[in-house]
Amino acid sequence: MVPLAASCGELGIMEIKEIKREDNMKSMKSSSIISIIILVGWMVLVPIITANEALAKSEEKTLRIGALVAMTGFFSIRDIPDFNETKIAADLINEMGGININGQKYMIELVSEDYKSTMDGTAAAANRLVYDKKLKFIIGPTAYFATATGPVCDPNKVIRIPTWVANSPGEVDATTPYAFVGCNATLATASGMAEYLKRAYPKTKNVTYVMIDDGTIPYTVPVVKRLLGAKGISIVGKPIVYSNDTLDFSPIAAKINANKGTDAVFHVNCVGPQIGNIVKALRELGNKMPYAACMPTTLTEVVAIAGKEATKDVFVGAITASDPKMAPLAKEICKRTTAKYGSDYTLYLTGADGLWDLKQVMEKAQSLDPTVVKTTWESMDTIETIFGPGKVCGDETFGIKHHVVAHPLPIQILKDGKVVSGGWMPVYMP
């Protein structure tokens, strides 16, 4: 027999081993449960964390873009309407989700400065946007006023997109690496108008060239001469020019009438009242030549001065709000503009087009760095404008690679006494 003490000892040891085994099993079960809880926790938390990160990334931010606008002075009659359209375009872009850079949405805020229709005012306004407000992108100013922005913007690598360029040195050329043309402007409009003149009046061989004396004549005339020459059209005689403050256009009409051997008038850089007064005086002299006005100014202004009968065979490079063939985006901007400001509103859409182009390039670059945006723009051959597919071109004409956007040009004519669309002309700048 085994001694009682020994039996009890062996039993105690066995019980202890069994207890330890049970404890180990419980510990393993507890560890497994804890592991499962942790795993499930991570499975729940990771999507939440990821979603929160995505939400944080998708939260809207504001991108402040400058706008140089002539709110006062003689040029305000042109700039204020264009800026109204630009604000509507900014609202539309924001409604569409803004500018998307690497998943981050940026809502546009336009910050305007009045350049007061003077060169000194332009330089001062540009300084405020660049130095005081630290902006890196600017829409505007218009035409030759842009020359005052180069010394401020280029050294600071600030991209600006003038709402019009008249081709004077320092607007957009080899000396302005951060300046881009986002609309057709003077030369591209002249190209489209030359195309329409040739299509609508195929017998046209010679034209009288008329232009405001804005200091760009030596730079603009040779280019327009080449553009017309490509259509088989020649300029006869010297350009007939007038100053911006001209009120009596009878002498200008007399000079046009005296320039014999021409089939049409080709008027570059002009506004409605100037066209209307010249056409009225010209028709009174018995001259009924076709009149091509290379400017986005409505024929309604011309008719108001010259009358419907005199405005026959007059056409401009302007937008007709009711044009059924207009691209959807431009149509929407026109719809909102006329709803807010009236159906007789003169539509420009040059600032709006430049802002939309900037959005396209930024999203292609996926960057808000002006130098990256600049390089991306220069690498593009095509771009989607508010008027439809556009071409990035102008290398030969402007002396700088791919800084110009050319898009289809709308033509406005008078038909059966009504101002209507004359169609869209293809435009390309060499």
C-alpha positions as CSV (number, residue, x, y, z in Angstrom):
1,M,0.0,0.0,0.0
2,V,1.1,3.5,-0.7
3,P,1.5,5.6,2.4
4,L,-1.4,8.0,3.0
5,A,1.0,11.0,3.1
6,A,2.5,10.0,-0.2
7,S,-0.9,9.5,-1.8
8,C,-2.1,12.8,-0.7
9,G,1.2,14.4,-1.9
10,E,0.9,12.9,-5.4
11,L,-2.8,13.9,-5.5
12,G,-1.9,17.5,-4.6
13,I,0.7,17.7,-7.3
14,M,-1.8,16.3,-9.9
15,E,-4.4,18.8,-8.8
16,I,-1.9,21.7,-9.0
17,K,-0.9,20.6,-12.5
18,E,-4.6,20.4,-13.5
19,I,-5.3,23.8,-12.1
20,K,-2.3,25.3,-13.9
21,R,-3.5,23.7,-17.1
22,E,-6.9,25.1,-16.7
23,D,-5.4,28.5,-15.9
24,N,-3.3,28.4,-19.1
25,M,-6.3,27.5,-21.1
26,K,-8.2,30.4,-19.6
27,S,-5.3,32.7,-20.3
28,M,-5.1,31.6,-23.9
29,K,-8.8,32.1,-24.3
30,S,-8.5,35.6,-22.8
31,S,-5.7,36.4,-25.1
32,S,-7.6,35.2,-28.1
33,I,-10.6,37.2,-27.1
34,I,-8.5,40.3,-26.5
35,S,-6.8,39.8,-29.9
36,I,-10.2,39.5,-31.6
37,I,-11.5,42.6,-29.9
38,I,-8.3,44.5,-31.0
39,L,-8.7,43.2,-34.6
40,V,-12.4,44.1,-34.7
41,G,-11.5,47.5,-33.3
42,W,-9.0,48.2,-36.0
43,M,-11.4,47.0,-38.6
44,V,-13.9,49.5,-37.3
45,L,-11.4,52.3,-36.6
46,V,-9.3,52.2,-39.8
47,P,-12.2,53.1,-42.1
48,I,-13.3,55.8,-39.7
49,I,-9.7,57.3,-39.6
50,T,-9.4,57.0,-43.4
51,A,-12.8,58.6,-43.8
52,N,-11.9,61.4,-41.4
53,E,-8.6,62.0,-43.3
54,A,-10.5,62.1,-46.6
55,L,-13.1,64.4,-45.1
56,A,-10.4,66.7,-43.8
57,K,-8.8,66.7,-47.3
58,S,-12.0,67.3,-49.1
59,E,-13.0,70.3,-46.9
60,E,-13.2,73.4,-49.1
61,K,-10.4,75.9,-49.0
62,T,-10.3,79.3,-50.6
63,L,-8.1,80.3,-53.5
64,R,-7.8,84.1,-53.8
65,I,-7.3,85.3,-57.3
66,G,-6.6,88.9,-58.1
67,A,-8.6,91.0,-60.7
68,L,-7.3,94.2,-62.2
69,V,-10.4,96.1,-63.3
70,A,-10.9,99.7,-64.5
71,M,-13.7,100.5,-62.1
72,T,-13.3,104.2,-62.8
73,G,-12.1,106.3,-65.7
74,F,-12.8,106.1,-69.4
75,F,-12.1,102.3,-69.7
76,S,-14.6,101.4,-67.0
77,I,-17.3,101.2,-69.6
78,R,-15.6,98.1,-71.0
79,D,-14.1,96.6,-67.9
80,I,-17.0,96.6,-65.5
81,P,-19.3,94.5,-67.7
82,D,-16.5,92.0,-68.3
83,F,-15.7,91.8,-64.6
84,N,-19.4,91.1,-63.9
85,E,-19.2,88.1,-66.2
86,T,-16.0,87.0,-64.5
87,K,-17.7,87.0,-61.1
88,I,-20.5,84.9,-62.6
89,A,-17.9,82.5,-64.0
90,A,-16.2,82.2,-60.6
91,D,-19.6,81.4,-59.0
92,L,-20.2,78.8,-61.7
93,I,-16.8,77.2,-61.1
94,N,-17.4,77.1,-57.4
95,E,-20.8,75.4,-57.9
96,M,-19.1,72.8,-60.0
97,G,-16.8,72.0,-57.1
98,G,-14.1,74.7,-57.5
99,I,-10.6,73.9,-58.5
100,N,-9.5,70.3,-57.6
101,I,-5.8,69.9,-56.7
102,N,-4.8,66.4,-55.4
103,G,-8.3,65.8,-54.0
104,Q,-8.5,69.2,-52.3
105,K,-11.2,71.6,-53.4
106,Y,-10.5,75.2,-53.7
107,M,-13.3,77.8,-54.0
108,I,-12.4,80.9,-56.0
109,E,-12.5,84.3,-54.3
110,L,-11.9,87.2,-56.7
111,V,-10.0,90.1,-55.1
112,S,-10.4,93.2,-57.3
113,E,-8.4,96.4,-57.5
114,D,-9.3,99.5,-59.5
115,Y,-6.6,100.5,-61.9
116,K,-8.5,103.7,-62.7
117,S,-7.9,103.5,-66.5
118,T,-4.3,104.8,-66.1
119,M,-0.9,103.3,-66.3
120,D,0.1,104.6,-62.9
121,G,-3.1,103.3,-61.5
122,T,-2.4,99.9,-63.0
123,A,1.1,99.7,-61.5
124,A,-0.3,100.8,-58.1
125,A,-3.1,98.2,-58.2
126,A,-0.8,95.4,-59.2
127,N,1.5,96.3,-56.3
128,R,-1.4,96.1,-53.9
129,L,-2.4,92.6,-55.2
130,V,1.2,91.3,-55.2
131,Y,2.9,92.9,-52.2
132,D,0.1,93.7,-49.9
133,K,-2.3,90.8,-50.6
134,K,0.3,88.3,-51.6
135,L,-1.6,86.9,-54.5
136,K,0.0,84.7,-57.1
137,F,-2.6,84.7,-59.9
138,I,-4.3,87.7,-61.5
139,I,-7.0,88.2,-64.1
140,G,-6.5,91.4,-66.1
141,P,-5.9,94.2,-66.8
142,T,-7.0,95.0,-70.4
143,A,-4.9,95.7,-73.5
144,Y,-1.9,98.1,-73.2
145,F,-2.5,98.6,-69.5
146,A,-1.0,95.2,-69.1
147,T,2.5,96.6,-69.8
148,A,2.5,98.2,-66.4
149,T,2.1,94.8,-64.6
150,G,5.2,93.1,-66.0
151,P,7.8,94.9,-63.7
152,V,5.6,93.9,-60.7
153,C,4.5,90.4,-61.6
154,D,7.3,88.7,-63.5
155,P,10.0,89.2,-60.8
156,N,7.6,87.8,-58.2
157,K,6.5,84.9,-60.5
158,V,2.9,86.0,-60.5
159,I,0.8,84.7,-63.3
160,R,-1.5,87.2,-64.9
161,I,-4.0,86.8,-67.7
162,P,-5.0,90.1,-69.4
163,T,-8.6,90.3,-70.5
164,W,-7.5,91.6,-73.9
165,V,-4.1,92.3,-75.6
166,A,-3.6,94.8,-78.3
167,N,-0.1,93.5,-79.2
168,S,2.0,96.3,-77.8
169,P,5.4,95.4,-76.3
170,G,5.2,94.2,-72.8
171,E,1.6,92.9,-72.8
172,V,2.4,89.3,-73.6
173,D,5.7,88.5,-75.3
174,A,9.2,87.2,-74.6
175,T,9.7,89.8,-71.9
176,T,6.7,88.6,-69.9
177,P,7.3,84.9,-69.0
178,Y,4.4,84.8,-66.5
179,A,1.8,86.5,-68.7
180,F,-0.7,84.5,-70.8
181,V,-3.6,85.3,-73.1
182,G,-6.8,83.4,-72.2
183,C,-9.0,84.9,-74.9
184,N,-8.9,85.6,-78.6
185,A,-8.0,89.3,-78.2
186,T,-7.0,91.7,-81.1
187,L,-5.0,89.5,-83.4
188,A,-7.0,86.3,-83.1
189,T,-10.3,88.2,-83.5
190,A,-8.8,89.8,-86.6
191,S,-8.0,86.3,-87.9
192,G,-11.5,85.1,-87.4
193,M,-13.0,88.2,-88.9
194,A,-10.8,87.8,-92.0
195,E,-12.1,84.3,-92.3
196,Y,-15.7,85.4,-92.2
197,L,-15.1,88.3,-94.6
198,K,-13.7,85.8,-97.1
199,R,-16.6,83.4,-96.6
200,A,-19.4,85.9,-96.7
201,Y,-17.9,88.2,-99.3
202,P,-15.7,85.9,-101.5
203,K,-15.0,88.7,-104.0
204,T,-13.2,90.8,-101.4
205,K,-9.6,91.4,-102.5
206,N,-8.7,94.7,-101.0
207,V,-9.6,96.5,-97.7
208,T,-9.3,99.9,-96.0
209,Y,-7.6,99.4,-92.6
210,V,-9.0,101.5,-89.8
211,M,-7.7,101.6,-86.2
212,I,-7.7,103.6,-83.0
213,D,-4.3,105.2,-82.4
214,D,-3.5,103.4,-79.2
215,G,0.2,103.1,-79.7
216,T,0.1,99.6,-81.1
217,I,-0.2,100.4,-84.8
218,P,3.5,99.6,-85.6
219,Y,3.1,96.2,-84.0
220,T,-0.4,95.3,-85.0
221,V,-0.6,96.3,-88.6
222,P,2.2,94.0,-89.9
223,V,0.6,91.0,-88.2
224,V,-2.9,91.8,-89.4
225,K,-1.5,92.3,-92.9
226,R,-0.1,88.7,-92.8
227,L,-3.4,87.3,-91.5
228,L,-5.4,89.0,-94.2
229,G,-2.8,88.0,-96.8
230,A,-3.3,84.3,-95.8
231,K,-6.9,84.8,-97.0
232,G,-5.9,86.5,-100.2
233,I,-6.8,90.0,-99.0
234,S,-4.6,93.1,-99.2
235,I,-4.6,96.3,-97.3
236,V,-4.7,99.3,-99.6
237,G,-3.0,102.6,-98.5
238,K,-2.0,103.6,-95.1
239,P,-4.0,102.8,-92.0
240,I,-6.7,105.4,-91.2
241,V,-6.4,106.2,-87.5
242,Y,-8.2,108.3,-84.9
243,S,-7.6,109.2,-81.3
244,N,-9.6,107.7,-78.4
245,D,-11.3,111.0,-77.6
246,T,-12.6,111.6,-81.2
247,L,-16.2,112.7,-81.2
248,D,-16.7,113.7,-84.9
249,F,-16.1,110.7,-87.1
250,S,-17.1,112.4,-90.4
251,P,-13.5,113.1,-91.4
252,I,-12.6,109.4,-90.8
253,A,-15.5,108.3,-93.0
254,A,-14.4,110.8,-95.7
255,K,-10.9,109.3,-95.7
256,I,-12.3,105.7,-96.0
257,N,-14.5,106.8,-98.9
258,A,-11.6,108.5,-100.6
259,N,-9.4,105.3,-100.4
260,K,-10.4,104.0,-103.8
261,G,-10.0,100.4,-105.0
262,T,-11.1,98.7,-101.8
263,D,-14.0,96.2,-101.3
264,A,-14.5,96.4,-97.5
265,V,-13.5,98.2,-94.3
266,F,-11.4,96.3,-91.8
267,H,-11.7,98.1,-88.4
268,V,-9.4,96.8,-85.6
269,N,-9.7,97.7,-81.9
270,C,-12.9,99.6,-81.7
271,V,-16.1,100.0,-79.7
272,G,-19.7,100.2,-80.7
273,P,-20.2,104.1,-80.7
274,Q,-17.1,104.5,-82.9
275,I,-18.3,101.9,-85.4
276,G,-21.8,103.3,-85.4
277,N,-20.6,106.9,-86.1
278,I,-18.3,105.9,-88.9
279,V,-20.8,103.6,-90.5
280,K,-23.5,106.3,-90.3
281,A,-21.3,108.9,-91.9
282,L,-20.0,106.4,-94.5
283,R,-23.5,105.4,-95.6
284,E,-24.5,109.0,-95.9
285,L,-21.6,109.4,-98.4
286,G,-23.2,106.6,-100.4
287,N,-20.5,104.0,-99.4
288,K,-22.1,100.6,-98.7
289,M,-19.0,98.5,-98.4
290,P,-19.0,95.5,-96.0
291,Y,-17.7,96.6,-92.7
292,A,-15.7,94.2,-90.5
293,A,-15.3,95.4,-86.9
294,C,-12.8,93.3,-85.0
295,M,-14.0,93.7,-81.5
296,P,-16.5,91.9,-79.1
297,T,-19.0,94.8,-79.1
298,T,-22.6,94.2,-79.8
299,L,-24.2,95.4,-83.0
300,T,-27.1,96.8,-81.0
301,E,-24.9,99.7,-80.1
302,V,-24.1,100.3,-83.8
303,V,-27.8,100.1,-84.8
304,A,-28.7,102.6,-82.1
305,I,-26.4,105.2,-83.8
306,A,-26.4,104.2,-87.5
307,G,-29.8,102.7,-87.8
308,K,-30.8,99.3,-89.2
309,E,-30.6,100.2,-92.8
310,A,-27.0,101.5,-92.5
311,T,-25.9,98.5,-90.4
312,K,-26.6,96.0,-93.2
313,D,-23.3,94.3,-94.1
314,V,-21.7,95.3,-90.8
315,F,-20.5,92.5,-88.6
316,V,-18.5,92.2,-85.4
317,G,-16.7,89.5,-83.5
318,A,-19.3,89.4,-80.7
319,I,-21.4,87.0,-78.7
320,T,-25.1,86.6,-79.3
321,A,-26.8,85.5,-76.1
322,S,-29.5,83.5,-78.0
323,D,-27.0,81.7,-80.2
324,P,-28.1,78.1,-80.3
325,K,-24.6,76.9,-81.3
326,M,-22.8,78.4,-78.4
327,A,-20.9,76.0,-76.1
328,P,-23.0,75.1,-73.0
329,L,-20.6,76.7,-70.5
330,A,-20.6,80.1,-72.4
331,K,-24.3,79.8,-72.8
332,E,-24.9,79.4,-69.1
333,I,-22.7,82.4,-68.3
334,C,-24.5,84.5,-70.9
335,K,-27.9,83.3,-69.5
336,R,-27.0,84.3,-65.9
337,T,-25.5,87.6,-67.1
338,T,-28.4,88.7,-69.1
339,A,-30.9,87.6,-66.4
340,K,-29.1,89.8,-63.9
341,Y,-28.1,92.8,-66.1
342,G,-30.6,92.8,-69.0
343,S,-30.9,91.4,-72.5
344,D,-29.1,94.3,-74.1
345,Y,-26.0,93.7,-72.1
346,T,-22.8,93.7,-74.1
347,L,-21.2,90.3,-73.6
348,Y,-17.4,90.0,-73.6
349,L,-16.5,86.9,-71.5
350,T,-12.8,87.6,-71.9
351,G,-12.1,87.6,-68.2
352,A,-14.5,84.6,-67.7
353,D,-12.6,82.7,-70.4
354,G,-9.2,83.5,-68.9
355,L,-10.4,82.4,-65.4
356,W,-11.8,79.1,-66.9
357,D,-8.5,78.5,-68.8
358,L,-6.6,79.0,-65.5
359,K,-8.7,76.4,-63.8
360,Q,-8.0,73.9,-66.6
361,V,-4.3,74.4,-66.4
362,M,-4.1,74.3,-62.6
363,E,-6.0,71.0,-62.5
364,K,-3.7,69.6,-65.2
365,A,-0.7,70.7,-63.3
366,Q,-2.2,69.6,-60.0
367,S,-0.5,72.5,-58.4
368,L,-1.0,76.0,-57.2
369,D,2.7,76.9,-57.7
370,P,2.8,79.6,-60.4
371,T,6.0,78.2,-61.9
372,V,4.5,74.7,-62.2
373,V,1.3,76.1,-63.7
374,K,3.4,78.2,-66.1
375,T,5.4,75.2,-67.3
376,T,2.3,73.1,-67.6
377,W,0.6,75.8,-69.7
378,E,3.6,75.9,-72.0
379,S,3.5,72.2,-72.5
380,M,-0.2,72.1,-73.6
381,D,-1.3,72.1,-77.3
382,T,-5.0,72.1,-76.6
383,I,-7.3,73.4,-73.9
384,E,-11.0,73.4,-73.1
385,T,-12.2,77.0,-73.2
386,I,-15.7,78.2,-72.3
387,F,-16.3,78.4,-76.0
388,G,-15.3,74.8,-76.6
389,P,-12.0,73.2,-77.7
390,G,-9.2,75.8,-78.0
391,K,-5.6,75.7,-79.2
392,V,-2.5,76.9,-77.2
393,C,-0.5,78.7,-79.8
394,G,0.9,82.1,-80.9
395,D,4.6,81.1,-80.7
396,E,5.6,83.0,-83.8
397,T,3.2,85.9,-83.5
398,F,4.0,86.7,-79.8
399,G,7.6,85.5,-79.7
400,I,7.0,83.2,-76.7
401,K,6.0,79.5,-76.7
402,H,2.4,78.5,-76.0
403,H,1.3,81.6,-74.0
404,V,-1.8,82.3,-76.2
405,V,-5.2,80.5,-76.3
406,A,-7.2,80.7,-79.5
407,H,-10.8,79.5,-79.6
408,P,-13.7,79.7,-82.1
409,L,-14.8,83.3,-82.8
410,P,-18.5,84.2,-82.6
411,I,-19.7,86.5,-85.4
412,Q,-22.7,88.8,-85.0
413,I,-24.6,90.2,-87.9
414,L,-27.9,92.0,-88.7
415,K,-30.4,89.8,-90.5
416,D,-34.0,90.9,-91.4
417,G,-33.5,93.9,-89.0
418,K,-32.5,91.7,-86.1
419,V,-29.1,91.2,-84.4
420,V,-28.3,87.4,-84.8
421,S,-25.4,85.1,-84.7
422,G,-23.4,84.8,-87.9
423,G,-21.8,81.6,-86.9
424,W,-18.4,80.7,-85.4
425,M,-15.1,81.0,-87.2
426,P,-12.0,78.8,-86.6
427,V,-9.1,80.7,-85.1
428,Y,-5.4,79.8,-84.9
429,M,-2.5,82.1,-84.2
430,P,0.9,81.1,-85.8
